[in-house]
Amino acid sequence: MSVRRVMGTETEYAVSREDSPIDNPVQLSFDVVQGASTDISSHIRWDYRQEDPINDARGTRLERASARPDMLTDTPSWHITNVIASNGGRIYVDHAHPEYSAPESADPFEAVKYDAAGDLLMHDAAERASRLIGKHILLHRNNVDGKGASWGTHESYRSLRAVPFAVVSQMMTAHFVTRQLYTGSGRVGIGERGESAGYQLSQRADYIHTRIGLQTTFDRPIVNTRDESHDTEAYRRLHVIVGDANRMQVPQLLKLGTTSMLLWLTEHARESGVHLEGLLEELTLADPVKALHQVSHDLTLGVRLSMESGEELTAMQIQTRLFRAVAEAGSTVHGCDEQGQVIWPDEATTRIMAMWKRAIEDLRKLAESDDETRLEMSDQSSRFEWLFKWQIVEGLRRRYHPESGMSDAASWADPRLRAVDLSWARLDGRSIFDRIRTRVDAPIGDAAIHDACRTPPNDTRAWLRAELLERFPQEIVAMSWSSITVRDMTQHATDTGGGVPDIAVLQDSSAGLQRDVRQRHNALWSLDMPDAMSFNRKQIADALDGVQHAKDALELCEARVHAGGQRHIIRSV
């Protein structure tokens, strides 16, 4: 029973020109991604063959003709819209935003480290793009513009396909509605367009309108059903779009860690003695979307949510029951020490469970405190992002409007408070968050984050992606999460065409075009890496000693990982 599993994050960044509010965000996004590219690797394309955005985890497929264009994320582009980062991640244009997808990690601490590295990589890309185009591009890590638009901060978790998705959905609905108590990043304004003045826990909550669904950019669901695993058939990828773009580490760690532990519970409830059906039945919300909004809008933390059973529970009570279920399962599986503490199997799990327990204790103290007391709660605000931001904007609100009470709408509508909210998220080192950073609990140090910009995780296939990118960038044709395609340099001299046919054969489904390309180019080799935990450093690092070309590296890696088993390297892509 462990928090360790393959996981990762995807962050869309708000992009703008500080000196001009009318620039095209799509073009600015292209500029940022161009700024992340290098001369020796800009030719590498993203391989869309393994992407399947219209496959639904509920066992159906959306007809492609019925899908909105913004759902078809597997449609390739001929522009330079994708860059493989040196740490094995991906930087690309997603609609009107530049996006960073962190490389696959194996526990929450690694995942948050590589997520934070993305902020540095994206800031550097924006700075380089600014120099190239002669305009200052500014990025924000947030989810709202206050005028009705929202962009995502997504999470991905590897989970066992053997667990019925209905069970996963039921568990995650209860969790996602209530975890914003400690994962919310805070927002000035209520409603998608800030129609009502005030403050709330989450930036994303008001933009969620359905309980479950395949879509991600309209009628956004609490539980997303996109079944695009990028893994073996034994696993699905739980794709989560309901979370906030946190700048603080503790909310991020709790977001990833608690979700992973609850996935474990759905996967191993029987062997751990948990009556999962009963737990899920008592935690089924009557109206999850309404409850999501209620929790976000309630700073008292005491709003009672209607359950299908007729019971009423607070979000804190739901989180407490989820925590206890996981702790009881851990006690059954691993036993307890003399003090009654569960003996978790690894440090990451021990730390996450301790953080979850402390978060619930912090919430109880907050629920019992008035506003005056909350303003002085520096210990809790070092861990809760929504609280720290509230302390700042509430202090300013009282300074700007000393005659106003807490619920005074006019004072909360002050545009200077919205400006503070926006300033919290800017990535150029001049944000309000940067000013208070030393007062924030940061389990992961700056040195580790800077190192994560350059080096990949050691225990997933991201290591091989990054290693080949470092060694043989000019021989790589395309990459994806689960494949690498390279040119055989021993045959390259006999080829007569350029680089475009290489990409065409990967991205064009026309049989005639593929036949033509294969007749002219038979020097492409592709390695499939369906298992996200294979092709890691421990498995294959020594196999690459002395290798001169990428194609030879693929052969050696395939032989090492799949010795005596199925071959995963094919010729003539």
C-alpha positions as CSV (number, residue, x, y, z in Angstrom):
1,M,0.0,0.0,0.0
2,S,1.9,3.0,-1.3
3,V,1.5,6.4,-2.7
4,R,4.0,5.5,-5.4
5,R,2.5,5.2,-8.9
6,V,3.1,6.8,-12.3
7,M,1.8,10.3,-12.2
8,G,2.4,13.7,-13.8
9,T,1.0,17.2,-14.3
10,E,0.1,19.4,-17.3
11,T,0.0,23.2,-16.8
12,E,-1.5,25.7,-19.2
13,Y,-0.1,29.2,-18.7
14,A,-1.9,32.5,-19.3
15,V,0.1,34.4,-21.9
16,S,0.0,38.1,-22.6
17,R,2.0,41.2,-23.4
18,E,2.4,43.4,-20.4
19,D,2.8,46.5,-22.6
20,S,-0.1,45.6,-25.0
21,P,-3.4,44.0,-24.0
22,I,-4.5,43.4,-27.6
23,D,-1.9,40.9,-28.8
24,N,-3.0,37.6,-30.2
25,P,-2.6,34.9,-27.4
26,V,-2.3,32.1,-30.0
27,Q,0.6,33.8,-31.7
28,L,2.2,34.6,-28.4
29,S,1.9,30.9,-27.4
30,F,3.7,29.9,-30.6
31,D,6.4,32.4,-29.8
32,V,6.9,31.0,-26.3
33,V,7.2,27.4,-27.6
34,Q,9.6,28.6,-30.3
35,G,11.5,30.2,-27.5
36,A,11.8,26.8,-25.8
37,S,13.2,25.1,-28.9
38,T,16.9,24.8,-29.9
39,D,18.5,24.8,-33.3
40,I,19.6,21.1,-33.0
41,S,16.3,19.7,-31.8
42,S,13.6,22.0,-33.4
43,H,13.1,19.4,-36.2
44,I,11.8,16.8,-33.7
45,R,8.0,16.3,-34.0
46,W,5.5,14.9,-31.7
47,D,4.2,11.5,-32.7
48,Y,0.4,11.6,-32.4
49,R,-0.2,7.9,-33.3
50,Q,-0.8,6.8,-29.7
51,E,-3.2,9.6,-28.9
52,D,-6.9,8.8,-28.6
53,P,-8.8,11.7,-27.1
54,I,-12.3,10.4,-28.0
55,N,-12.0,7.1,-26.2
56,D,-14.3,7.1,-23.1
57,A,-13.5,5.2,-19.9
58,R,-17.1,4.3,-19.6
59,G,-16.7,1.8,-22.4
60,T,-17.8,3.9,-25.4
61,R,-16.2,6.0,-28.2
62,L,-17.4,9.4,-29.3
63,E,-17.8,9.5,-33.1
64,R,-15.1,11.6,-34.5
65,A,-17.5,13.6,-36.6
66,S,-19.5,14.4,-33.5
67,A,-16.5,15.7,-31.6
68,R,-15.8,19.4,-31.3
69,P,-12.6,20.4,-32.9
70,D,-11.0,21.4,-29.6
71,M,-11.4,17.8,-28.4
72,L,-9.3,16.4,-31.2
73,T,-5.9,16.9,-29.6
74,D,-4.4,14.1,-31.7
75,T,-4.5,16.3,-34.8
76,P,-0.9,17.0,-35.8
77,S,0.3,20.4,-36.8
78,W,3.0,21.3,-39.2
79,H,4.1,24.3,-37.2
80,I,6.7,24.1,-34.5
81,T,4.2,23.6,-31.7
82,N,6.0,20.9,-29.7
83,V,9.3,20.9,-28.0
84,I,10.7,17.9,-26.1
85,A,12.3,19.4,-22.9
86,S,15.7,18.3,-21.7
87,N,14.1,16.6,-18.7
88,G,11.8,14.4,-20.8
89,G,8.7,16.7,-20.6
90,R,6.8,18.4,-23.4
91,I,6.3,22.1,-24.1
92,Y,3.6,22.8,-26.7
93,V,0.7,25.0,-27.8
94,D,-2.7,23.9,-26.5
95,H,-5.4,26.1,-28.1
96,A,-4.6,29.6,-26.9
97,H,-2.1,28.7,-24.2
98,P,1.5,27.5,-24.0
99,E,1.5,24.3,-22.0
100,Y,4.1,22.2,-20.1
101,S,3.6,18.5,-19.5
102,A,6.0,17.2,-16.9
103,P,7.7,13.9,-17.5
104,E,6.3,10.7,-15.9
105,S,7.2,10.5,-12.2
106,A,6.8,7.7,-9.7
107,D,5.7,9.5,-6.6
108,P,4.2,12.9,-5.6
109,F,7.4,14.5,-4.5
110,E,9.1,13.8,-7.8
111,A,6.0,14.9,-9.7
112,V,5.8,18.2,-7.9
113,K,9.6,18.8,-8.4
114,Y,9.2,18.4,-12.1
115,D,6.0,20.4,-12.1
116,A,7.9,23.3,-10.5
117,A,10.7,22.9,-13.0
118,G,8.1,23.6,-15.6
119,D,7.6,27.2,-14.3
120,L,11.4,27.8,-14.7
121,L,11.5,26.3,-18.2
122,M,8.4,28.3,-19.3
123,H,9.7,31.5,-17.9
124,D,13.0,31.0,-19.7
125,A,11.2,30.3,-22.9
126,A,9.1,33.4,-22.6
127,E,12.2,35.5,-21.9
128,R,13.9,34.1,-25.0
129,A,10.8,34.6,-27.1
130,S,10.6,38.2,-25.9
131,R,14.2,38.9,-27.1
132,L,13.5,37.2,-30.4
133,I,10.3,39.2,-31.2
134,G,11.2,42.4,-29.4
135,K,8.0,42.3,-27.2
136,H,7.8,41.5,-23.5
137,I,5.8,38.3,-23.1
138,L,4.4,37.6,-19.6
139,L,3.2,34.3,-18.2
140,H,0.9,33.6,-15.3
141,R,0.4,30.3,-13.5
142,N,-3.3,30.6,-12.7
143,N,-6.7,29.4,-14.0
144,V,-8.9,32.5,-14.6
145,D,-8.9,35.9,-16.2
146,G,-12.0,37.1,-14.2
147,K,-13.8,37.7,-17.5
148,G,-15.2,34.2,-18.1
149,A,-12.2,32.3,-19.4
150,S,-10.5,29.4,-17.7
151,W,-7.5,27.3,-18.5
152,G,-6.4,24.0,-17.0
153,T,-4.0,22.5,-14.6
154,H,-4.3,18.8,-15.1
155,E,-3.2,15.7,-13.3
156,S,-2.6,12.2,-14.6
157,Y,-2.5,9.0,-12.6
158,R,-1.8,5.4,-13.7
159,S,-4.6,3.2,-12.2
160,L,-5.6,-0.5,-12.6
161,R,-8.1,-1.0,-15.4
162,A,-9.5,-4.0,-13.5
163,V,-11.3,-1.6,-11.2
164,P,-14.6,-0.6,-12.7
165,F,-14.5,3.0,-13.7
166,A,-17.8,3.6,-12.0
167,V,-16.1,2.9,-8.7
168,V,-13.2,5.2,-9.5
169,S,-15.7,7.9,-10.5
170,Q,-17.7,7.6,-7.3
171,M,-14.6,7.8,-5.1
172,M,-13.0,10.7,-7.0
173,T,-16.2,12.7,-7.1
174,A,-16.4,12.8,-3.3
175,H,-12.6,13.6,-3.1
176,F,-12.5,16.2,-5.8
177,V,-15.4,18.1,-4.4
178,T,-13.9,18.3,-1.0
179,R,-10.1,18.3,-1.4
180,Q,-10.2,22.0,-2.4
181,L,-10.3,22.7,1.3
182,Y,-6.5,22.3,1.3
183,T,-5.6,22.4,-2.4
184,G,-7.4,25.6,-3.5
185,S,-5.3,28.4,-4.6
186,G,-7.8,31.1,-3.7
187,R,-9.6,33.6,-6.0
188,V,-11.0,37.1,-5.7
189,G,-14.5,37.0,-7.3
190,I,-17.4,34.6,-7.4
191,G,-18.8,33.2,-10.7
192,E,-17.1,32.6,-14.0
193,R,-17.0,36.3,-14.8
194,G,-16.7,37.5,-11.2
195,E,-20.3,38.4,-11.3
196,S,-20.4,38.6,-7.5
197,A,-17.9,40.2,-5.3
198,G,-16.1,38.1,-2.7
199,Y,-13.4,35.5,-2.1
200,Q,-13.4,31.7,-2.6
201,L,-11.2,28.7,-2.1
202,S,-10.7,27.6,-5.7
203,Q,-10.0,29.2,-9.0
204,R,-11.4,26.3,-11.0
205,A,-14.6,25.4,-9.2
206,D,-17.0,27.9,-10.9
207,Y,-16.0,26.6,-14.3
208,I,-17.1,23.0,-13.6
209,H,-20.7,22.3,-14.7
210,T,-21.2,18.5,-15.0
211,R,-20.5,15.5,-12.9
212,I,-18.8,13.3,-15.5
213,G,-17.8,13.6,-19.1
214,L,-15.3,13.3,-21.9
215,Q,-14.9,17.0,-22.7
216,T,-12.3,19.3,-21.1
217,T,-13.0,22.8,-22.6
218,F,-16.8,23.1,-22.3
219,D,-19.3,21.9,-19.7
220,R,-16.3,20.8,-17.8
221,P,-16.9,17.7,-15.6
222,I,-15.7,16.9,-12.1
223,V,-14.6,13.5,-13.4
224,N,-13.1,13.4,-16.9
225,T,-13.5,10.1,-18.7
226,R,-10.8,10.4,-21.4
227,D,-9.3,6.9,-21.7
228,E,-5.9,7.6,-23.3
229,S,-3.6,5.6,-21.1
230,H,-0.2,5.9,-22.9
231,D,0.5,2.7,-21.0
232,T,-0.1,-1.1,-21.2
233,E,-3.5,-2.6,-21.4
234,A,-3.5,-3.3,-17.7
235,Y,-3.8,0.4,-16.9
236,R,-5.9,3.4,-17.6
237,R,-4.9,7.0,-17.0
238,L,-7.1,9.0,-14.7
239,H,-7.1,12.4,-16.3
240,V,-8.1,15.1,-13.8
241,I,-9.1,18.6,-14.9
242,V,-10.7,20.0,-11.8
243,G,-7.6,21.2,-9.9
244,D,-6.1,24.6,-9.3
245,A,-2.8,26.0,-10.5
246,N,-1.0,26.1,-7.1
247,R,2.2,28.0,-6.6
248,M,2.7,26.5,-3.2
249,Q,4.2,23.0,-2.9
250,V,2.1,21.6,0.0
251,P,-1.2,21.9,-1.8
252,Q,0.3,20.3,-4.9
253,L,1.8,17.4,-2.8
254,L,-1.5,16.8,-1.1
255,K,-3.4,17.0,-4.4
256,L,-1.3,14.3,-6.0
257,G,-0.6,12.3,-2.8
258,T,-4.2,12.0,-1.5
259,T,-5.6,11.1,-4.9
260,S,-3.0,8.4,-5.3
261,M,-3.8,6.9,-2.0
262,L,-7.5,6.8,-2.7
263,L,-6.8,5.2,-6.1
264,W,-4.9,2.5,-4.1
265,L,-8.0,2.0,-1.9
266,T,-10.2,1.4,-5.0
267,E,-7.6,-1.1,-6.3
268,H,-7.0,-3.1,-3.1
269,A,-10.1,-2.5,-0.9
270,R,-10.9,-6.2,-0.5
271,E,-7.4,-7.3,0.5
272,S,-7.2,-4.5,3.0
273,G,-10.5,-5.2,4.7
274,V,-12.3,-2.0,3.6
275,H,-16.0,-2.2,2.8
276,L,-15.6,0.0,-0.2
277,E,-19.2,-0.2,-1.4
278,G,-20.5,1.0,2.0
279,L,-17.9,3.8,2.1
280,L,-18.8,5.1,-1.3
281,E,-22.5,4.8,-0.6
282,E,-22.3,7.0,2.5
283,L,-20.1,9.6,0.6
284,T,-22.3,9.9,-2.5
285,L,-23.3,13.5,-2.9
286,A,-26.9,14.3,-4.0
287,D,-25.7,17.1,-6.4
288,P,-21.9,17.1,-6.7
289,V,-21.6,20.1,-9.0
290,K,-23.6,22.2,-6.6
291,A,-21.5,20.9,-3.7
292,L,-18.3,21.7,-5.5
293,H,-19.4,25.4,-5.8
294,Q,-20.7,25.4,-2.2
295,V,-17.4,24.3,-0.8
296,S,-15.4,26.8,-2.8
297,H,-17.6,29.7,-1.8
298,D,-17.8,28.9,1.9
299,L,-14.9,30.4,3.9
300,T,-16.4,29.2,7.2
301,L,-15.6,25.6,6.0
302,G,-18.8,24.5,7.6
303,V,-21.4,24.4,4.8
304,R,-23.4,21.1,5.0
305,L,-23.6,19.2,1.8
306,S,-26.6,17.0,1.0
307,M,-25.8,13.3,0.5
308,E,-27.9,10.8,-1.5
309,S,-28.5,9.0,1.8
310,G,-30.3,12.0,3.2
311,E,-27.4,12.7,5.6
312,E,-25.7,16.1,5.6
313,L,-21.9,16.3,5.8
314,T,-19.3,19.0,5.7
315,A,-16.5,18.8,3.3
316,M,-14.1,18.4,6.2
317,Q,-16.1,15.4,7.5
318,I,-15.9,13.7,4.1
319,Q,-12.2,14.3,3.9
320,T,-11.9,12.9,7.4
321,R,-13.7,9.7,6.5
322,L,-11.6,9.3,3.4
323,F,-8.4,9.7,5.4
324,R,-9.6,7.2,8.1
325,A,-10.5,4.6,5.4
326,V,-7.0,4.8,4.0
327,A,-5.3,4.7,7.4
328,E,-7.4,1.7,8.5
329,A,-6.5,-0.1,5.3
330,G,-2.8,0.7,5.9
331,S,-3.1,-0.6,9.5
332,T,-4.5,-3.9,8.1
333,V,-1.9,-4.3,5.4
334,H,1.2,-3.0,7.2
335,G,0.5,-3.0,10.9
336,C,1.2,-0.3,13.4
337,D,4.2,0.6,15.7
338,E,4.1,0.8,19.5
339,Q,2.6,4.3,19.2
340,G,-0.3,3.1,17.0
341,Q,1.1,4.7,13.8
342,V,0.8,2.8,10.6
343,I,4.1,1.4,9.4
344,W,3.9,2.6,5.8
345,P,6.2,0.9,3.3
346,D,8.2,3.9,2.0
347,E,9.1,7.5,3.0
348,A,6.9,9.1,0.4
349,T,3.8,7.4,1.7
350,T,4.7,8.2,5.3
351,R,5.1,11.8,4.5
352,I,2.0,12.2,2.5
353,M,-0.2,10.5,5.1
354,A,1.3,12.8,7.8
355,M,0.6,15.8,5.7
356,W,-3.0,14.8,5.0
357,K,-3.6,14.3,8.7
358,R,-2.1,17.7,9.5
359,A,-4.2,19.3,6.8
360,I,-7.4,18.0,8.5
361,E,-6.1,19.2,11.9
362,D,-5.4,22.6,10.4
363,L,-8.9,22.8,8.8
364,R,-10.5,22.1,12.2
365,K,-8.5,25.0,13.7
366,L,-9.6,27.3,10.9
367,A,-13.2,26.3,11.1
368,E,-13.2,27.2,14.8
369,S,-11.4,30.6,14.3
370,D,-12.9,34.0,13.5
371,D,-11.4,36.3,10.8
372,E,-9.2,38.1,13.3
373,T,-7.6,34.9,14.4
374,R,-7.2,33.6,10.9
375,L,-5.3,36.7,9.9
376,E,-2.6,35.7,12.4
377,M,-2.4,32.0,11.5
378,S,1.0,32.0,9.9
379,D,1.6,28.3,10.5
380,Q,-1.5,27.2,8.6
381,S,-1.1,29.8,5.9
382,S,2.4,28.5,5.1
383,R,0.6,25.3,3.9
384,F,-2.8,26.5,2.6
385,E,-2.5,28.7,-0.5
386,W,-6.0,30.1,-0.4
387,L,-5.5,31.2,3.2
388,F,-2.2,33.0,2.6
389,K,-3.7,34.8,-0.4
390,W,-6.8,35.7,1.7
391,Q,-4.7,37.1,4.5
392,I,-3.0,39.4,2.0
393,V,-6.1,40.6,0.2
394,E,-8.2,40.9,3.4
395,G,-5.5,43.0,4.9
396,L,-5.5,45.3,1.9
397,R,-9.3,45.4,1.8
398,R,-9.4,46.6,5.4
399,R,-6.8,49.2,4.6
400,Y,-8.6,50.4,1.4
401,H,-12.1,50.3,3.0
402,P,-11.7,50.6,6.8
403,E,-15.4,51.2,7.2
404,S,-16.5,48.0,5.5
405,G,-17.4,44.7,7.0
406,M,-16.3,41.3,5.9
407,S,-19.3,40.8,3.6
408,D,-19.3,44.3,2.1
409,A,-19.6,43.7,-1.7
410,A,-18.4,47.1,-2.7
411,S,-15.0,46.6,-1.0
412,W,-14.5,43.1,-2.4
413,A,-15.2,44.5,-5.9
414,D,-12.2,46.8,-5.6
415,P,-10.1,46.2,-8.7
416,R,-6.9,46.6,-6.7
417,L,-7.8,43.3,-4.9
418,R,-8.2,41.5,-8.3
419,A,-4.8,42.9,-9.3
420,V,-3.3,41.3,-6.2
421,D,-4.8,38.0,-7.2
422,L,-3.3,38.3,-10.7
423,S,0.1,39.4,-9.4
424,W,0.3,36.3,-7.2
425,A,0.5,34.2,-10.3
426,R,3.0,36.0,-12.5
427,L,6.2,34.1,-13.3
428,D,8.7,36.9,-13.9
429,G,10.1,37.0,-10.4
430,R,8.1,40.1,-9.5
431,S,4.9,38.4,-8.2
432,I,3.5,38.9,-4.7
433,F,4.1,35.2,-4.2
434,D,7.9,35.7,-4.8
435,R,7.9,38.3,-2.0
436,I,6.4,35.9,0.5
437,R,8.1,32.7,-0.7
438,T,10.4,32.5,2.3
439,R,7.3,32.2,4.6
440,V,5.9,29.2,2.7
441,D,6.5,25.5,3.6
442,A,8.6,24.1,0.8
443,P,9.6,20.4,1.2
444,I,11.4,20.5,-2.1
445,G,14.4,22.8,-2.3
446,D,15.3,25.2,-5.1
447,A,18.5,23.3,-6.1
448,A,16.4,20.1,-6.7
449,I,14.0,22.0,-8.9
450,H,16.7,23.7,-10.9
451,D,18.3,20.3,-11.4
452,A,14.9,18.9,-12.6
453,C,15.0,21.4,-15.5
454,R,18.0,19.6,-17.0
455,T,17.7,16.0,-15.8
456,P,14.8,13.5,-16.1
457,P,13.3,11.1,-13.6
458,N,15.5,8.0,-13.2
459,D,12.7,5.5,-12.8
460,T,10.4,6.0,-15.8
461,R,10.8,5.9,-19.5
462,A,11.3,9.6,-19.5
463,W,14.9,8.9,-18.7
464,L,15.5,7.3,-22.1
465,R,13.6,10.1,-23.9
466,A,15.9,12.7,-22.3
467,E,19.1,10.6,-22.7
468,L,18.6,10.1,-26.5
469,L,17.7,13.8,-26.8
470,E,21.0,14.7,-25.2
471,R,23.1,12.2,-27.1
472,F,21.5,12.1,-30.6
473,P,19.2,15.1,-31.2
474,Q,19.9,15.3,-34.9
475,E,19.0,11.6,-35.5
476,I,15.6,11.8,-33.7
477,V,12.6,12.2,-36.0
478,A,9.7,12.1,-33.5
479,M,8.8,11.3,-29.9
480,S,5.8,10.7,-27.8
481,W,5.1,9.5,-24.3
482,S,5.4,5.9,-25.4
483,S,7.5,5.9,-28.6
484,I,10.7,7.1,-30.1
485,T,11.4,7.2,-33.8
486,V,14.9,7.8,-35.2
487,R,16.7,7.7,-38.5
488,D,19.2,4.9,-39.3
489,M,22.3,6.9,-40.2
490,T,23.8,4.0,-42.0
491,Q,21.1,4.3,-44.6
492,H,20.6,8.0,-44.4
493,A,23.3,8.6,-47.1
494,T,21.2,6.7,-49.7
495,D,18.0,8.6,-49.1
496,T,17.1,11.3,-51.6
497,G,14.3,13.1,-49.8
498,G,14.2,15.6,-46.9
499,G,12.7,15.6,-43.5
500,V,9.0,16.3,-44.4
501,P,8.3,12.7,-45.6
502,D,9.5,11.3,-42.3
503,I,6.9,13.4,-40.6
504,A,4.3,12.6,-43.2
505,V,4.6,8.9,-42.7
506,L,4.0,9.3,-39.0
507,Q,1.1,11.8,-39.2
508,D,-0.8,11.2,-42.5
509,S,-3.2,8.3,-42.6
510,S,-3.3,8.3,-46.4
511,A,-2.3,4.7,-47.5
512,G,-1.0,6.0,-50.8
513,L,1.2,8.6,-49.2
514,Q,2.6,6.0,-46.7
515,R,3.4,3.6,-49.6
516,D,5.2,6.3,-51.5
517,V,7.2,7.4,-48.4
518,R,8.2,3.8,-47.5
519,Q,9.5,3.2,-51.0
520,R,11.7,6.3,-50.7
521,H,12.6,6.1,-47.0
522,N,13.2,2.8,-45.3
523,A,15.6,4.2,-42.7
524,L,13.2,5.0,-39.8
525,W,13.1,2.9,-36.7
526,S,10.6,3.2,-33.9
527,L,10.7,1.9,-30.4
528,D,7.5,1.3,-28.5
529,M,7.6,1.9,-24.8
530,P,4.1,1.0,-23.6
531,D,5.2,0.4,-19.9
532,A,5.8,3.8,-18.3
533,M,8.1,2.2,-15.7
534,S,10.3,0.5,-18.3
535,F,13.3,1.9,-20.1
536,N,14.4,3.6,-16.9
537,R,18.0,4.4,-15.9
538,K,18.6,1.3,-13.8
539,Q,17.5,-1.0,-16.7
540,I,19.4,0.5,-19.6
541,A,22.0,3.1,-18.6
542,D,25.0,0.7,-19.0
543,A,23.6,-0.6,-22.3
544,L,24.3,2.7,-23.9
545,D,28.0,2.9,-23.1
546,G,29.9,3.5,-26.3
547,V,26.8,3.6,-28.6
548,Q,27.4,5.8,-31.6
549,H,23.9,6.2,-33.1
550,A,20.3,6.4,-31.9
551,K,19.2,3.4,-33.9
552,D,21.8,1.2,-32.2
553,A,20.6,2.6,-28.8
554,L,17.0,1.6,-29.5
555,E,18.1,-1.9,-30.4
556,L,20.2,-2.3,-27.3
557,C,17.5,-0.9,-25.1
558,E,14.8,-3.1,-26.6
559,A,17.0,-6.2,-26.2
560,R,17.7,-5.3,-22.6
561,V,14.1,-4.7,-21.6
562,H,12.4,-7.3,-23.7
563,A,15.0,-10.0,-23.7
564,G,13.3,-13.2,-24.8
565,G,10.0,-11.6,-25.0
566,Q,8.0,-9.5,-27.5
567,R,9.9,-7.3,-29.8
568,H,9.0,-3.6,-29.7
569,I,11.2,-2.1,-32.3
570,I,10.1,-2.0,-35.9
571,R,11.7,-1.0,-39.2
572,S,10.2,1.3,-41.8
573,V,7.7,3.2,-39.7
